Amino acid sequence: MLQKKLVKRLKARYDTKMDGNEWMKVSSGGIPLCRIKYNGQFLSNADQNISDEYRSKIADIQDEISTVRKYVGLCEHAPQMQAADVSDYRQLAAFGDTVLAATYSEKNGFMFCTWKQNADGDSVFRGDYSPNYEYVKELQNNYNRKERQITLSRRSIRWNRFDLCRSKTALFSLLWGKKCGFCAKPRKKQLRNRQVYAII
């Protein structure tokens, strides 16, 4: 699965070819860059005289391997979606009511999607589909940032309301206490005289 996905991601930039030992050879302009095993094992060109351009390409391939290995591993261990219509998808991550999911087929490879889901998780809507993991991951990050901003805004509103209520209560207590004459003496004096006063 990992090699097949890598072939699709690399074929536009590099030449790929399978050998008889389950290794995938990757080259560029006739220069061998690396070999990749089905489990992600990586062997790069050990030539010390290779140019910086080709070293950069090897680093690029390593980044691709890291990305593919990440979501392939997530898919293998992720739970299936509960919604009946998308039960062939596996839930990779969730934040609030937004979920990131993926499915795999031999014909089409990976397909990723972000959805909004209801509280029970048995219904999804507003899906964004793409075979590009980075694209849907960025969509999810954008959703997450918006959710955090909304949450922080709601907390700010709640605190502002609390402060307003607290200020109104304090003002009412102060005015009521002055009207009744309960604010005339300090606490110690109140206790000495054994009289009951409203303490603000």
C-alpha positions in Angstrom: 0.0 0.0 0.0 2.8 2.4 0.9 4.8 1.8 -2.2 1.7 2.2 -4.5 0.8 5.5 -2.9 4.4 6.7 -3.1 4.5 5.9 -6.9 1.4 8.1 -7.4 2.9 10.9 -5.4 6.4 10.7 -7.0 5.7 9.9 -10.6 5.3 13.5 -11.7 8.8 14.4 -10.5 10.8 11.2 -10.4 11.2 7.9 -12.3 10.1 4.9 -10.2 10.6 1.2 -10.9 10.1 -2.0 -8.9 12.8 -4.6 -8.8 12.5 -8.4 -8.1 13.2 -8.0 -4.4 10.2 -5.8 -3.5 12.3 -2.6 -3.6 11.1 0.4 -5.4 13.9 2.3 -7.2 13.6 6.1 -7.5 15.8 8.0 -9.9 15.9 11.4 -11.6 17.6 12.2 -14.9 19.2 8.7 -14.9 20.8 9.3 -11.5 19.6 6.7 -8.8 18.4 8.5 -5.7 17.1 5.8 -3.4 15.3 2.5 -2.9 12.2 2.1 -0.8 10.9 -1.1 0.7 7.1 -1.9 1.1 7.4 -1.1 4.8 9.0 2.3 4.3 12.6 1.2 4.7 14.8 3.7 2.9 18.2 3.4 1.3 19.7 6.5 -0.3 22.4 6.9 -2.8 25.7 6.7 -0.8 27.8 8.5 -3.4 29.7 11.3 -1.6 30.1 13.3 -4.8 26.4 13.6 -5.5 25.4 17.2 -6.1 23.3 19.4 -3.6 20.5 19.4 -6.1 20.1 15.6 -5.9 20.6 15.6 -2.1 17.6 18.0 -2.0 15.6 15.6 -4.1 16.5 12.7 -1.7 15.3 14.9 1.2 12.1 15.6 -0.7 11.5 11.9 -1.1 12.1 11.3 2.6 9.5 13.9 3.4 7.0 12.1 1.1 7.7 8.8 2.8 7.2 10.3 6.2 3.8 11.8 5.2 2.6 8.6 3.5 3.7 6.4 6.4 1.9 8.7 8.8 -1.6 8.5 7.2 -1.2 4.8 6.2 -0.5 4.1 9.8 -3.5 6.2 10.9 -5.8 4.4 8.5 -4.6 0.9 9.6 -5.5 1.7 13.3 -8.4 4.2 12.9 -12.0 3.2 13.8 -14.7 3.0 11.1 -17.1 5.9 10.7 -20.4 5.3 12.4 -22.5 6.9 9.8 -24.0 4.2 7.5 -23.4 6.1 4.3 -19.7 6.5 4.9 -18.9 3.3 6.8 -16.1 2.4 4.4 -14.2 5.5 5.7 -12.0 5.4 8.7 -11.9 8.4 11.2 -8.3 9.7 11.4 -9.0 12.7 13.7 -11.8 14.8 15.1 -12.2 18.2 16.7 -15.6 19.3 17.9 -18.1 18.4 15.2 -15.4 18.2 12.4 -13.9 14.9 11.4 -11.0 13.9 9.1 -11.5 10.5 7.5 -10.0 8.3 4.7 -10.8 5.3 2.6 -8.6 3.2 0.4 -9.2 1.1 -2.8 -6.8 -0.7 -5.1 -8.2 1.1 -8.1 -8.2 4.7 -6.8 -5.8 4.7 -3.8 -6.6 6.9 -0.9 -9.4 9.4 -0.7 -9.6 11.9 2.2 -12.5 13.9 3.4 -13.5 16.3 6.1 -17.1 16.4 7.4 -19.3 18.0 9.9 -21.1 15.4 12.0 -23.9 15.4 14.5 -23.5 14.8 18.2 -24.2 11.0 17.9 -21.8 10.6 15.0 -24.3 8.7 12.9 -24.8 11.4 10.3 -22.4 13.6 8.4 -22.7 16.5 6.0 -20.8 19.3 4.2 -18.0 17.0 3.0 -14.8 18.2 1.3 -13.1 15.4 -0.7 -9.6 15.2 -2.0 -6.9 12.5 -2.8 -4.4 15.0 -1.3 -3.8 14.4 2.4 -2.1 17.8 3.0 -5.1 19.6 1.5 -7.7 18.1 3.7 -5.4 18.3 6.7 -5.1 22.0 6.1 -8.9 22.2 5.8 -9.3 20.5 9.2 -6.7 22.9 10.7 -8.7 25.8 9.4 -11.9 24.4 10.9 -10.1 23.8 14.2 -8.8 27.4 14.3 -12.2 28.8 13.6 -13.7 26.5 16.3 -11.1 27.8 18.8 -11.8 31.4 17.9 -15.5 30.8 18.4 -14.9 29.1 21.7 -12.6 31.9 22.9 -15.2 34.5 21.8 -18.0 32.7 23.7 -15.8 32.5 26.8 -15.0 36.2 26.5 -18.7 37.1 26.2 -19.5 34.9 29.2 -16.8 36.6 31.3 -18.0 40.1 30.2 -21.5 39.2 31.2 -20.3 37.9 34.5 -18.3 41.1 35.2 -21.3 43.2 34.3 -23.6 41.2 36.6 -21.0 41.4 39.4 -20.6 45.1 38.9 -24.4 45.6 39.0 -24.7 43.4 42.1 -21.9 45.3 43.9 -23.4 48.7 43.0 -26.8 47.6 44.2 -25.3 46.2 47.5 -23.4 49.5 48.0 -26.4 51.7 47.5 -28.7 49.4 49.6 -26.1 49.3 52.4 -25.7 53.1 52.4 -29.4 53.6 52.4 -29.9 51.4 55.4 -26.8 52.7 57.3 -25.0 49.4 57.3 -21.8 50.8 55.9 -21.1 53.2 58.6 -18.8 51.1 60.8 -15.8 48.8 60.0 -16.0 45.1 60.6 -14.0 45.2 63.9 -16.3 47.9 65.3 -19.3 45.9 64.2 -18.1 42.9 66.1 -17.4 44.8 69.2 -20.8 46.3 69.3 -22.3 42.9 68.6 -24.6 44.4 66.0 -25.5 42.9 62.6 -24.4 44.8 59.6 -24.5 44.1 55.9 -21.0 43.3 54.7 -20.3 44.3 51.1 
